[in-house]
Amino acid sequence: MAYSVESKKSGDAYYLHTREVTLRGGRQQRIYFFAKTVGDGAIDELPDGYVVSENPRTGLPLLKKG
C-alpha cells in the first residue's frame, strides 16, 4: 500500500510517489511528490531524513528534509 497522508484542510488523501528525472545539465535526480491517486512510482514508506508538512494556505502536503 502506498504511503498516504490526509490533508487537514480539505480531508483529501494524497499518496507519495517518486521519479527519476534528468535535469538540463544531464544530471539525474530523484524527486518526490504527492498525488491524489496511486500511480506508477508510488512508494510504501517515507524516505529516511524526510518529514511531511502541509502548506497552510492550500492544504497540499509537502516533503521536507528534516
C-alpha positions in Angstrom: 0.0 0.0 0.0 1.3 3.4 -0.9 2.3 5.9 1.8 -0.6 8.3 2.3 -1.3 11.5 4.2 -4.6 13.2 4.8 -4.9 17.0 4.3 -6.1 18.7 7.4 -7.7 21.5 5.4 -9.6 19.5 2.7 -9.6 16.0 4.1 -8.4 14.6 0.8 -5.9 11.7 0.8 -2.6 12.2 -1.0 -0.1 9.4 -2.0 3.7 9.7 -2.1 5.4 9.0 -5.4 9.0 9.1 -6.7 10.5 9.5 -10.1 14.0 9.8 -11.6 14.3 13.0 -13.8 17.0 14.3 -16.0 18.0 17.9 -15.3 19.1 20.3 -18.0 22.8 19.7 -17.4 22.2 15.9 -17.9 22.3 15.1 -14.2 19.9 12.5 -12.8 17.9 13.4 -9.7 15.2 11.7 -7.7 12.1 13.7 -7.0 9.3 13.0 -4.5 5.7 14.3 -5.0 2.2 13.7 -3.7 -0.7 12.8 -6.0 -4.4 12.2 -5.3 -4.4 8.8 -7.0 -1.9 5.9 -6.7 0.1 5.5 -9.9 3.4 4.4 -11.3 6.2 5.2 -8.8 4.1 5.1 -5.7 6.2 4.2 -2.6 5.3 2.4 0.6 7.2 4.4 3.2 8.6 7.8 3.9 12.3 8.2 2.8 14.9 8.5 5.6 15.5 12.0 6.7 12.3 13.5 5.4 9.2 14.8 7.2 5.7 15.6 5.8 4.3 19.1 6.4 1.3 20.9 4.9 1.0 24.2 3.1 -1.3 26.2 5.4 -2.8 28.2 2.5 -3.5 25.4 0.0 -3.6 22.3 2.3 -1.3 20.4 -0.1 1.3 18.1 1.6 5.0 18.8 1.2 8.0 16.6 1.8 10.9 18.3 3.5 14.3 17.2 4.7 14.3 17.4 8.4 
